[in-house]
Amino acid sequence: MAERQEVLRLRHRFGEDPEGPEEVTKRLRDLVLLPGFMCDQDLWTDMVPDLQKLGTLHYGNVYEDSTLDGMARRVLDSSPKRFVLVGFSMGGFVARVLCLMAPERVTGVAFVASSARGYSEEETERRKKGYGPGGRPPRATSRAPGLHPDRENDPVLIGRLRGMQQRLGREVRARQAALVRRDGYADLERIACPSLVVACRQDRLRSFAESERMARHLPSSSFSVIEACGHMAPLERPHELAAVLDHWITSHGL
């Protein structure tokens, strides 16, 4: 990316390109977005105006496979040649696998409210039976523990969460719940591209320690915290999250 930016600057300097180098770089940059468990494209809706200023957006398909490898391959098959990768929650697990599968294609990777902690067989079985994140029994409450405590009863946010779940349906839920999530901290150490770990201060589904540990294991990592935010950062703090991604992408020349 740095070499390409220099070429663009020279072209602009000598009048060969009417756009400035920053505008051309944004036009050529691609971002691939990977959603979390039972989240569809609406997860990113409030971030789209800000993210489109950074480049062209692509939405990864994590709905037709029941393994992380399968999801990663499907995303790669439909993605541009080179791209910045953003994985939210479960999407971060997919992002980690994808980075190792095709490191030459990922210019940078951001892990948002994610983890590299392995899931026990018991946790996976409970997910298959319909238990929610954190071991929440199915239909146990109308609250949404994935949100900040002050928003867990917010009817608009709860409606959007339920809407995504209803659109994706039982088959997608069964596939995603069956994912085997092995400990991936050693894998993180093999990701050489610039990386960003974003933690949410009031996240009740991902411990702060998990996020900090991810950052420690990534060789070229940055670490950022979004305050007054639960797990669902793209819904709860879309502009703040977009600003964090913007600063990281532009400061690293991705």
N, C-alpha and C positions, 0 to 999 in steps of 0.2 A: 504493500500500500504506500509506503514512504517513497519508493522509486516512482510509482505512478503519479503521486502528488507532485513530485519535482518536475516530471514531464508536463503535467498540466499547468504548473506555474510558468514554465518556460513558454508554453504555447500561448498562454494569456499575455505574457510580457511582450511577445513579438506579434500580438494581434491575430494569432491563428485561431483563437477561440473567444467568442464574444462574452462568455460567462467567466466569472471569477473562479479561481481554483477551488475555493470552498464550495461554491455552488455545484461545480462539476463533480467534485468528490462525493457530495451528497447524492447526486443523481446516479453515480456509479455504484454506491454502496448498497448492499443487500443485507437485510436483517431477517433471520429465521426465528420465529417465535414458537416455543413449545409450551403448551398449557399444562396445568396440573390435573389431578384426579377428577374426572367427571366435569371438566371445564371445556367449553367449546370456544369459538372465536369471540363470543361476547365478552370473555374475560378481558380482552384487550381494548374493547370499544372506547373507553374513556381515555386511553393512552394514544389512540391512533393519530389525532391531530399533531401531537408532539413528536411521536416517533416517525411520522412521515417526513418531518423536517430533516431527519437523519438519513433517510434512504428509502428504498423500496421494501415493503413488508411482505413476508411470506409466512403462511401459517402451516406449521408442521402437522401432518396427519398421524396422530397417536391413538387412533380409534379402531384399527383393523387387525392389530397384532396382540398377542398375549405374552410376548417376551420383549425385554428392552432391546435386544439385538435386532429383532424384527422391526420394532418401531424405528430404531436408528437407521436401518437400511432403507425403509420406506421414505423417511424424511430426506435422506441423501438423494434418493432417486428423483425426487421432485424439487430439489433445491438448486440454486445457481452454483456456478463453479467454485466461487469463493464467497464467504459470508460471515457476518457476526452472528453468533448464536446466543439466544436468550432462553434459558430454561426456568420455568416457575414450578416450584414444588416437585411433583412427579416428573415434570419436564426436565428438571435438573438431573435426575437419574438418567434419563434418555440422553441428555446433552453430554454427560460424562462418557457414556459408551460411544457416542458418535464421534467425539473428539479423538478417541483412541482408534476408531475404525478408519477415519479419514482425516488425520491431522493436517494434511496439506491443504485442506479446503476450508478450515476454520481459522479466521484471522484473529478472533477473540471470543471468549465465552463468558457469559454472566449467569451466575446461579442465584436465583431469587427465592428466598424462604425455602431453601432446599436442604439436602443432607446427603451424606455418603454412608450413613449408618445402615448396617444390614438389618433386615427384618427377620425375626424368628419364624419358624414354621407355624407356631401358634398364632402369631400376628397375621400371617398370610391367610390362615384358615378362618380367622375371625373376620377378615376383610371379605372373604368369599361368602360368608354367611350374612353379610349385609351390615356388619358393624362399621361405624364410621371411623375417621382418623381419631387417634387417642383412645380407641376402644369404646367409642360411644355406641350404645345399643341402637339397633334400627328403630326409627320412629319413636325414640325415647323422649324427645322434646322438640318444641318448635323453635328453640334457640339455635343459634349458629355459632358454636365454639371456635370456628375458624376465623371469626371476626373479633375485633377489639371488644372487650367486655362492655363498653359503652354502646356498641353497635350490634350486639348479638341478637337484639330483638327488632332491628331496623327492618320494617316491612319491605322497603324497596330493595335493599341488598339481599335479604332472604328470598324475595321473589326472583331476583336474577340468578341466585344460586340454584333454586329449584327449577327455574326455566332451563338452565343448562343441563341439569340432570335429566329432566323430562325429555328434552330433545335428543339426548344421546341414548337414553333407553337402557334396558336391562342387559342386552348383549354386550354393549361397550363396558358397562359396569363390571360384568362378569370377567371380561378379558383383562381389564385394568386391575381388578382386585386380585387376579391370579398371578400377577407379576412377581417373579422371584427377585427380591432386592438384596443382593449380597453386599457385604462390607466393601466399600470402594475407596477407602482412604489411600491405599497403596496405588490405586489407579490414578488418583488425583496427582500424585507426584510425577506422573509421566506426561502430564499435559503441559506443554512448553509455551503455548501461546499466552498472550496477556489474558488474565482472568479477573473477574469481579465477583465477590460474594456479598450479597445484600441480606442483612438480617432485619427483622421487624421486632421492635422493642417489646410489644405485648403479644407476640406470637405464642399461642398456647398449643400449637401442633408441632412446632420445631423449637427445640431448646436453643437458647443463645449459645450455649457451649458447642452444639453441633455445628453452627455456622462458623464460630471462631476456629473450630478444629479444621473445617474445610479450608479456610483461608491459610492456616498454618501448613497444610499439606500441598497446596498449590504453589509451584515454584515462582510464578510471576503474578502474584495476586494483589488485588486492592480489596479493601474491606469498607463497607458503608452500612450505616444503621438508619432506618426510617423510624422516626419517633411517632408515638401515639398511633400505632398501627398494629393490627392483628396479622394473622397469617395471609389474608387475601389482599395483599398490597396492590395489585392492579385494579381492584375494585375500590379499596378504601383510600388509597393515596396515589392515584394514577399520575398526577402531575409531579409529585415529589419523586416517584420512582422514575419517571421519564427523565427528570432533571439529573438524577444520579447516573442513569445510563448515558445521557448526552455528555456529561462531563467526562466520564470514563472513556467513551468512544473517541471524543475529540482530543482529549489530552494524550491518548496513546496513538493517535493517527491511524485508527483502524479503518 
